[in-house]
Amino acid sequence: MRQMLKEFEEKPTEEPGEDRLSLHGLSRKERRKEKRARYREITSTMTRRQRISYFFFCYKWHIIIPLVVLFIVTRISITIYRNTRPVSISYAVINLPDKEALNLEAIDEYTASIGKDKGYRIQKNLDVYLDPVNYEKEYNENPNGSVYESFPMECFNGYYDVAFSDMDGVTYCSGMAIFYPVETVLTRETYAAVEQYLVTFENEAGEKTGFALDISDTEFAKAFGFGKKLYLGFPGIKSGNITSAERFTRYVYGLDR
């Protein structure tokens, strides 16, 4: 086929010059009719393989350009559709030891259990790493792209309903007021049912406040595959965040079974 194309490039078969002049002054309809007639005349003595090669030589851009446009439009349409679907849950995973070991199907099972799988999307961030000891050094090394700046801002804007974390992440998020006190997020009934799992920290007045829940021994945590003790925090306080956090907490602890 390459040889044929090369041959046609070198010998374009009675084109430019006189042919173009002869088409000048014709209407578009007449020009198309004349071109079709000439195409049939040129290919009439060709073999089937030669006709196919010549067709692609003459009309390759008529095929390629529409296909490229169709591909771009399709990709844009899919992206718009995905981004406009309602969110079933939005979560972050802090200080994930091994991304490959994480089982995201555990989240899929949750969304299916509440009837928010088909037609819904899940928002997630698996790349949040927070160090309560060395955060100042890490922030100073890369202040513009630092997660220490972007993650709190996302939480403040209500982007996440819940966050999974190790103890280092809980310590940092509690000290920096990224996690809200558990009692301000959950209903009284749910809070009373999970109060024994609270992870508490003392404030300056010596008062203990629960900023996270230990979910390490739950079926969900074991299926999730975090790899170490797992804690649940609440970084969003908007109405949608609270509704989702309440529903997810009850699911994790099996309070509605």
C-alpha positions in Angstrom: 0.0 0.0 0.0 2.9 2.4 0.8 4.3 1.7 -2.6 1.0 2.6 -4.2 0.7 5.8 -2.2 4.2 6.8 -3.2 3.4 6.1 -6.8 0.3 8.2 -6.7 2.3 11.0 -5.0 4.8 11.0 -7.7 2.2 10.7 -10.5 -1.0 12.4 -9.4 -2.8 11.3 -12.6 -3.8 14.3 -14.6 -4.6 16.8 -11.9 -3.7 20.4 -11.3 -3.1 22.8 -14.3 -5.6 22.3 -17.1 -8.0 20.2 -15.0 -8.4 22.9 -12.4 -8.9 25.5 -15.0 -11.5 23.4 -16.7 -13.5 23.2 -13.4 -13.3 27.0 -12.9 -16.7 28.6 -13.4 -18.7 25.5 -12.7 -21.2 25.4 -9.8 -20.4 23.3 -6.8 -22.9 20.7 -7.9 -21.4 20.6 -11.4 -17.9 20.5 -10.0 -18.7 17.5 -7.7 -20.3 15.7 -10.6 -17.2 16.3 -12.8 -14.8 15.1 -10.1 -16.8 11.9 -9.6 -16.7 11.2 -13.3 -13.0 11.8 -13.5 -12.5 9.6 -10.4 -14.4 6.8 -12.0 -12.4 7.2 -15.2 -9.1 7.1 -13.4 -9.9 4.0 -11.3 -11.7 2.1 -14.1 -8.6 0.2 -15.1 -7.3 -0.3 -11.6 -7.4 -3.5 -9.6 -9.5 -3.7 -6.4 -6.4 -3.2 -4.3 -5.2 -0.2 -6.3 -8.7 1.4 -6.1 -8.7 1.0 -2.3 -5.2 2.6 -2.1 -6.1 5.4 -4.4 -9.3 6.1 -2.5 -7.4 6.5 0.8 -4.8 8.6 -1.0 -7.4 11.0 -2.3 -9.8 11.1 0.7 -7.6 10.3 3.7 -8.2 13.8 5.3 -11.9 13.5 4.6 -11.9 10.4 6.8 -9.2 11.4 9.4 -10.6 14.8 10.3 -14.2 13.7 11.0 -12.9 10.8 13.1 -10.7 13.1 15.2 -13.5 15.6 15.7 -15.9 12.7 16.7 -13.3 11.4 19.2 -12.8 14.9 20.7 -16.6 15.6 21.0 -17.2 12.1 22.5 -14.4 12.6 25.1 -15.8 16.0 26.0 -19.4 14.7 26.2 -18.3 11.8 28.5 -16.3 14.2 30.7 -19.2 16.6 31.0 -21.6 13.8 31.8 -19.3 12.4 34.5 -18.8 15.7 36.1 -22.4 16.7 36.2 -23.7 13.5 37.8 -24.6 13.7 41.5 -22.0 12.6 44.1 -22.8 9.6 46.2 -19.8 10.2 48.5 -16.7 12.3 48.5 -13.7 11.1 50.5 -10.0 11.6 51.1 -7.4 9.0 52.3 -4.7 10.5 54.4 -1.2 8.9 54.7 -2.1 5.8 52.6 0.7 3.2 53.1 0.2 1.3 49.8 -2.2 2.6 47.1 -2.1 -0.8 45.3 -3.4 -2.6 48.4 -6.4 -0.4 48.8 -9.7 -2.0 47.9 -12.0 0.6 46.4 -14.7 -1.9 45.9 -15.5 -1.5 49.6 -16.7 2.0 48.7 -18.7 0.7 45.7 -20.4 -1.8 48.0 -21.4 1.1 50.3 -22.9 3.2 47.4 -24.8 0.2 46.1 -26.2 -0.5 49.6 -27.7 3.0 49.7 -28.9 2.9 46.1 -26.5 5.6 44.9 -24.3 3.7 42.5 -25.8 3.8 39.0 -26.0 7.4 37.8 -23.9 8.7 40.6 -20.2 9.4 40.9 -17.6 9.0 43.7 -15.1 11.8 44.4 -11.9 10.7 46.0 -8.4 11.8 46.8 -5.8 9.1 47.6 -2.8 11.4 47.6 -3.0 13.4 50.9 0.1 13.0 53.1 0.2 15.0 56.3 3.0 14.9 58.9 2.2 16.5 62.3 6.0 16.7 63.1 7.6 17.9 59.9 4.8 19.8 58.2 6.5 23.2 58.5 9.6 21.9 56.8 7.6 20.2 54.1 5.5 23.2 53.5 8.5 25.6 53.2 10.1 23.3 50.7 7.1 23.5 48.3 4.6 26.1 49.4 2.9 26.6 46.0 2.1 22.9 45.5 1.8 21.9 49.1 -1.0 19.7 50.2 -0.8 21.5 53.6 -2.4 24.4 51.8 -4.7 22.8 49.2 -6.3 20.1 51.3 -7.5 22.4 54.2 -9.0 24.8 51.6 -10.8 21.9 49.9 -12.2 20.8 53.3 -13.2 24.3 54.1 -15.2 24.5 50.9 -17.0 21.2 51.7 -15.4 19.1 49.1 -15.1 16.0 51.3 -17.8 14.2 53.3 -15.4 11.9 55.2 -11.7 11.2 55.5 -9.8 8.0 56.3 -6.5 8.4 58.1 -3.8 6.9 60.3 -3.1 8.5 63.7 -0.6 11.0 62.3 -3.2 12.3 60.0 -5.8 12.5 62.7 -3.3 14.4 65.0 -2.6 16.9 62.3 -6.2 17.5 61.1 -7.4 17.8 64.7 -4.7 20.3 65.7 -5.3 22.4 62.6 -9.1 22.3 62.9 -9.5 20.5 59.6 -11.6 17.7 61.2 -14.7 18.9 63.0 -15.6 17.5 66.4 -17.6 14.3 65.9 -20.5 15.5 68.1 -21.1 18.5 65.8 -21.5 16.3 62.7 -23.5 13.2 63.8 -27.0 13.1 65.2 -27.4 12.4 68.9 -28.6 8.9 68.3 -25.6 8.0 66.1 -23.1 9.8 68.3 -24.3 7.9 71.4 -23.9 4.6 69.5 -20.3 5.2 68.4 -19.1 7.3 71.4 -16.9 4.4 72.6 -14.8 4.6 69.5 -13.9 8.3 69.8 -10.4 9.4 69.4 -10.0 12.4 71.7 -7.5 15.3 72.1 -7.2 17.8 74.8 -7.6 21.5 74.1 -5.7 24.3 75.9 -8.4 24.3 78.6 -7.7 20.6 79.3 -11.1 19.6 77.8 -11.2 16.4 75.7 -12.9 16.5 72.3 -13.5 13.7 69.9 -12.2 14.5 66.4 -12.3 11.0 64.9 -13.6 7.5 65.2 -11.6 4.3 65.3 -13.1 2.0 62.7 -10.2 -0.5 62.6 -12.2 -3.5 63.7 -15.2 -2.9 61.4 -16.0 -5.1 58.4 -15.6 -2.1 56.2 -12.1 -1.3 57.4 -10.9 -4.9 57.0 -12.2 -5.0 53.4 -10.9 -1.5 52.6 -7.3 -2.7 53.0 -5.7 0.4 54.5 -2.9 -1.6 56.0 -2.8 -0.2 59.5 -5.2 1.1 62.2 -7.9 3.2 60.4 -9.7 6.3 61.7 -12.7 8.2 60.3 -12.8 11.9 60.4 -15.2 14.6 59.2 -13.7 17.4 57.2 -16.9 18.9 55.9 -19.6 20.7 57.7 -22.0 21.7 55.0 -25.5 20.2 55.0 -24.6 17.7 52.2 -21.4 16.7 54.0 -23.3 16.1 57.3 -26.0 14.0 55.6 -23.4 11.8 53.8 -21.2 11.5 56.9 -24.1 10.4 59.1 -25.2 7.8 56.5 -21.7 6.5 56.0 -21.0 6.2 59.8 -24.1 4.2 60.3 -23.1 1.9 57.5 -19.6 1.3 58.8 -20.8 0.4 62.2 -23.8 -1.6 61.0 -26.3 0.5 63.0 -29.2 0.0 60.5 -28.9 -3.8 60.2 
